[in-house]
C-alpha cells in the first residue's frame, strides 16, 4: 500500500466511523435526551430500550467489532504464522478503528443508562479505548524500518548521519550551513527526565509545529544560497533529520512509558471481556437473544 492509498484508507475509516456515530445519534437523539421516567411512554421505547431489537443490535455489533479488533491485531502481533501478512501498522489502525466505534455502539446499546456490573464493563471499555489512542500516539513516535520493526538508537544515529552526509555530498552544503540546520532540531533540555505529560506536550508541540519548522529550514537555506531546484529535497531531508534527532532524544523515555502503558491496557482489556462474558451469559439466561 503506497502513501496515497494509506491516506485514503485512513480517511475512509475516520469518515465512516464519524458517519456511523452521527447517524445513530441523529436517528435516536430525541429518545436519548428524554428523562428516564418518560422513556417508557416514547413510541419507539420497545425498539430503543437496551433489550429492544435496535439497541440490542447496537450492543451485539459493537461487541463483535471490539472482539474482532482485539483478536485480529493480537493474532497478527503474537502468532508467528501471521507475521508475514501485511504490515503490523495497518492491522493496528484497523484495530483502533474497530475498538473506537465498537464502544460507541455499545454506549448506544445502553441508551446512556448503565450501572452495576454493566458500568464496570463500560468504564473498562472506555479506559481500554482511551489508553489505546494514547498508546497509538506514543507508538508512532517509536521509529521503525520499512517492515515496521522498531529501530535502535544506534540505527537511528547511523540513519541521521547518512542524511547529513547527503547534504554534504549531494547538495554541497558547507559545515556552517549544516551546523545551523542542526540547531533547528535541538531537542528540549532534560527531555530524558520528563514525566508523561511533559513528554506528551513536547511531542504534540513538535508535531503541530512542522509547518513553522519547514519555514525556518527554508529561511536558513536561503541564507546559504541553496539552489532553488534542490530546495524541496533538501528541506525534506533536513526535516526528516530533525524528527530523527528528536526521536532519538525521547526514544528511551517513550519506550519506558509504552511498557507501563501495556501494564495498564492489558488488565483493563481482561476485565472488560470477563464482565462482558458475564453480561452476555446473564442476558442469554434470561432470554434476551435478539433476533436469534
C-alpha positions in Angstrom: 0.0 0.0 0.0 1.6 3.3 -1.1 1.3 6.5 0.9 -1.7 7.9 -1.1 -3.6 4.6 -0.7 -2.7 4.6 3.0 -4.1 8.1 3.5 -7.3 7.2 1.6 -7.7 4.1 3.7 -7.3 6.1 7.0 -9.6 8.9 5.7 -12.3 6.3 4.8 -12.1 4.7 8.3 -12.3 8.1 10.0 -15.2 9.3 7.9 -17.0 6.0 8.1 -16.6 5.9 11.9 -17.9 9.5 12.3 -20.8 8.8 9.9 -21.9 5.7 12.0 -21.7 7.6 15.3 -23.5 10.7 14.0 -26.2 8.8 12.0 -27.2 6.6 15.0 -27.2 9.7 17.4 -29.3 11.8 14.9 -31.8 8.9 14.4 -32.4 8.5 18.2 -31.4 11.8 19.7 -34.9 12.6 20.9 -35.1 9.4 22.9 -31.7 9.7 24.4 -32.5 13.1 25.8 -35.7 12.1 27.4 -35.7 11.7 31.2 -35.6 8.0 32.3 -39.1 8.1 33.7 -40.6 9.3 30.4 -38.8 6.9 28.1 -41.4 4.0 28.5 -44.0 6.3 27.0 -42.0 7.0 23.9 -43.4 5.5 20.7 -40.0 3.7 19.9 -39.4 2.6 23.5 -39.7 -1.1 22.6 -37.0 -0.8 19.9 -34.7 1.5 21.8 -34.6 0.2 25.3 -31.4 -1.8 25.9 -33.2 -5.1 25.3 -35.1 -3.7 22.3 -34.3 -5.0 18.9 -32.4 -1.9 17.7 -30.4 -1.1 20.8 -29.7 -4.7 21.4 -28.3 -4.9 17.9 -26.0 -1.9 18.6 -24.6 -3.8 21.6 -24.1 -7.0 19.6 -22.4 -5.3 16.7 -20.3 -3.1 18.9 -19.2 -6.1 21.0 -18.4 -8.0 17.8 -16.3 -5.1 16.5 -14.2 -4.9 19.7 -13.8 -8.7 19.9 -12.7 -8.9 16.2 -10.4 -6.0 16.6 -8.6 -7.4 19.6 -8.3 -11.0 18.2 -7.2 -9.8 14.7 -4.4 -7.5 16.0 -3.3 -9.8 18.8 -3.1 -12.7 16.4 -1.1 -10.7 13.8 1.3 -9.5 16.5 1.8 -12.7 18.5 1.2 -15.7 16.2 4.3 -16.4 14.2 2.4 -17.8 11.2 0.6 -14.5 10.7 3.7 -12.2 10.9 4.1 -12.1 7.1 0.5 -11.0 6.5 0.7 -7.2 5.7 2.3 -4.5 7.8 1.6 -4.5 11.5 0.7 -0.8 11.5 -2.3 -1.5 9.1 -3.6 -4.1 11.5 -3.1 -1.7 14.4 -5.0 1.1 12.6 -7.9 -1.2 11.8 -7.8 -2.5 15.4 -8.1 1.1 16.7 -11.0 1.8 14.3 -13.0 -1.2 15.4 -12.2 -0.6 19.1 -13.3 3.0 19.0 -16.5 2.6 17.0 -17.4 -0.6 18.9 -17.6 1.1 22.3 -19.7 4.0 20.8 -22.3 1.4 19.6 -22.2 -0.3 23.0 -22.9 3.2 24.5 -25.9 3.5 22.2 -27.0 0.0 23.3 -27.1 1.2 27.0 -29.1 4.3 25.9 -26.7 6.2 28.2 -28.1 4.3 31.2 -25.8 1.9 33.0 -24.9 0.8 36.4 -23.7 -2.1 38.5 -21.8 -4.8 36.6 -22.5 -3.2 33.2 -20.9 0.0 34.4 -17.7 -1.8 35.2 -17.6 -3.3 31.7 -18.4 0.0 30.1 -15.8 2.0 32.0 -13.2 -0.7 31.5 -14.0 -0.5 27.8 -13.7 3.3 27.9 -10.3 3.0 29.6 -9.1 0.5 27.0 -10.3 2.8 24.2 -8.7 5.9 25.7 -5.4 4.1 26.6 -5.4 2.7 23.0 -5.5 6.1 21.5 -2.7 7.2 23.8 -0.7 4.1 23.0 -1.1 4.6 19.3 0.2 8.2 19.6 3.2 7.0 21.5 3.8 4.1 19.2 4.1 6.3 16.1 7.0 8.1 17.8 9.0 4.9 18.1 10.9 4.9 14.8 10.6 1.8 12.6 12.0 0.4 9.4 10.0 -0.4 6.3 8.9 -3.7 7.7 7.5 -2.0 10.8 10.2 -3.3 13.2 11.5 -0.8 15.8 14.9 0.8 15.2 17.5 1.1 17.9 19.1 4.4 18.9 22.3 3.3 17.2 20.4 2.6 13.9 18.7 6.0 14.2 22.0 7.8 14.7 23.5 6.0 11.6 20.5 6.9 9.5 20.7 10.5 10.7 24.4 10.6 9.8 23.6 9.4 6.3 21.2 12.2 5.9 23.8 14.8 6.9 26.4 13.2 4.6 24.0 13.5 1.7 23.7 17.3 2.4 27.5 17.5 2.0 28.0 15.1 -0.9 24.8 15.6 -3.0 23.9 19.2 -2.3 27.3 20.6 -1.4 26.2 22.4 1.9 29.1 23.6 3.9 29.8 22.8 7.6 28.4 26.2 8.8 25.1 25.6 7.0 24.7 22.1 8.3 25.5 23.3 11.8 22.8 26.0 11.6 20.3 23.4 10.4 21.1 21.0 13.2 20.5 23.8 15.7 16.9 24.0 14.5 16.2 20.5 15.7 17.9 20.6 19.0 15.8 18.7 21.5 14.4 20.3 24.6 16.8 20.3 27.5 16.4 17.4 30.1 13.7 15.7 28.0 15.1 12.4 29.1 13.9 13.3 32.7 10.5 14.5 31.6 7.3 12.9 33.0 4.4 11.6 30.9 2.5 14.9 30.5 5.7 16.9 29.7 6.7 14.3 27.2 3.3 14.3 25.5 3.3 18.1 25.4 6.7 18.1 23.8 5.7 15.5 21.2 2.4 17.3 20.5 4.1 20.7 20.0 6.7 19.1 17.8 4.0 17.5 15.6 2.0 20.7 15.4 4.9 23.0 14.6 6.0 21.1 11.5 4.9 23.9 9.1 6.8 26.5 11.2 9.8 24.3 11.3 9.8 23.9 7.5 9.6 27.7 7.1 12.6 28.1 9.4 14.5 25.5 7.4 13.8 27.4 4.2 14.8 30.7 5.7 18.1 29.2 6.9 18.8 27.6 3.5 18.1 30.9 1.8 20.9 32.4 3.8 23.3 29.9 2.3 22.1 30.4 -1.3 20.8 26.8 -1.8 19.8 26.0 -5.4 16.0 26.5 -5.8 15.7 23.3 -7.8 17.3 21.4 -4.8 15.4 23.3 -2.1 12.4 20.9 -1.8 14.6 17.8 -1.5 17.0 19.5 1.0 14.1 20.7 3.1 12.6 17.2 3.2 16.0 15.7 4.3 16.6 18.3 7.0 13.1 18.0 8.3 13.4 14.2 8.5 16.8 14.6 10.2 15.3 17.0 12.8 12.5 14.5 13.5 15.1 11.7 13.8 17.1 13.8 16.3 14.0 14.5 18.4 13.0 10.8 18.4 16.5 9.7 19.4 16.2 12.1 22.4 12.8 10.7 23.5 13.2 7.1 22.4 14.2 5.6 25.7 11.5 7.6 27.6 8.8 6.7 25.1 9.7 3.0 25.2 9.6 3.2 29.1 6.2 4.8 29.1 5.0 2.4 26.4 6.0 -0.5 28.7 3.9 0.9 31.5 1.1 1.5 29.1 0.9 -2.2 28.4 0.7 -2.8 32.2 -2.5 -0.6 32.2 -4.0 -1.5 28.8 -4.0 -5.3 29.2 -5.7 -5.6 32.7 -8.5 -3.3 31.6 -8.9 -5.4 28.4 -9.2 -8.6 30.5 -11.6 -7.0 33.0 -13.7 -5.8 30.1 -14.0 -9.2 28.4 -14.6 -11.1 31.7 -17.5 -8.7 32.7 -18.8 -8.8 29.1 -18.9 -12.6 29.1 -20.9 -12.5 32.4 -23.2 -9.9 31.0 -23.9 -11.9 27.8 -24.3 -15.1 29.8 -26.9 -13.4 32.1 -28.7 -11.9 29.1 -29.0 -15.2 27.3 -30.1 -17.0 30.5 -33.0 -14.5 30.8 -33.9 -15.0 27.2 -32.5 -11.8 25.7 -31.2 -13.4 22.5 -32.0 -10.6 20.0 -33.2 -12.0 16.6 -31.7 -15.4 17.0 
